[in-house]
Amino acid sequence: MPPSSPAPPEPAGAARRRAEEARLEAEARIAAQVEEARRAEAEHREAEERAATRAAAAREAGERAEQARLEAEARIVAQLEQARLEQARLADEARLAEEQAQREADERDRAEQARLEAEARIAAELEAARLDDARRAEEARAEEARRSEEERTRAPAHGGVDSVAAGREVVSALSDAVVPAESRSEERPARAAAPSAPVPTPEPAGTRDPAGAPTAPESGNAVFAPRTGARRLVGLVLLLAAGATAGAAYVAHDRRTTFAVGIAVTLGVLTLLVWAVRASWPTTRLSVTAGQLEVLRGGGRFVFDLRSSYTPIEVVGQPGERGWKVLFHRRSMAPFVIDSSMVDPEEFMRILRHHRPDAG
């Protein structure tokens, strides 16, 4: 086989074209790489911007959450402060109302005591007047009898005048004159039953027992001392609860924790409940005048006639026992109950038996 002949040399123009194409390809590759780098840099910047936007949004959300928390805490503190002020106001109003009620009750007690003393004084004056009238009538009858006896002894010397018959007529006239005097003395209580301004007088001897409790006079009149021990105890609990609530509110305002706020709110609710219990526990006042039992309780007034047999009275238990109570039955209504929380059982039963011996 004959040896191959060498390739003919390329023309210079073809070499230049290939070199130019290689250069263009290299420039295209470099341009593509540059474009890729720019695109990567743009994507990197976009990622950074997105991250910055998310971070800003997160910061803004955190700031809004913090602001909301602060506002919520401020509202809670304001509500606690308002609740504390309201509780203080209610406590002040309750205290003032209790003081006013106590003053009014004291005034009623003083007025009732003055009225009973005035009635006792008037009754004593009437009794003294009646005894004085009786004494004078007796003296007049004795004087007339003496004169009649003298005239009888002198009658034979003066022509036998019938002085005995004349004396009897005079005694009869004096007896008739005594009756109107006694009726006038009985009419005096009607005119003096309502004095314009009763004057207090010292309490008669024997109207109080050694323990200091009022006892009923012979007429059966009495004013029972009200029992306020339980109400005072509830008032003391109310003051303690109000103080504890104020302290808890201060701690909640200072620490601003959920536990402290819950304790303050719980104590506030407890204080309101104690106040409601005390407000619904009125003081009962009882008195007996001329057989009429008068009960004043919670703005209401109840009157029962102890002397009337048409007033059904039922006594349950004995004084001193736990379940002692007195029931006043009313037509078409529930019985009115009097128990040891309203009056002293021993004293009340003594007055009740004075007017109704068959009771108990």
Secondary structure, DSSP 8 states (H G I E B T S, - for coil): -----------HHHHHHHHHHHHHHHHHHHHHHHHHHHHHHHHHHHHHHHHHHHHHHHHHHHHHHHHHHHHHHHHHHHHHHHHHHHHHHHHHHHHHHHHHHHHHHHHHHHHHHHHHHHHHHHHHHHHHHHHHHHHHHHHHHHHHHHHHHHHHHHGGGGT---HHHHHHHHHHHHHHHHHHHHHHHHHHHHHHSS-SS-------TTSB-TTS-B---TT--EE-----HHHHHHHHHHHHHHHHHHHHHHHHHHH--HHHHHHHHHHHHHHHHHHHHHHT---EEEEEETTEEEEEETTEEEEEESS-TTS-EEEES-TTSTT-EEEEEETTEEEEEEETTTS-HHHHHHHHHHH-TT--
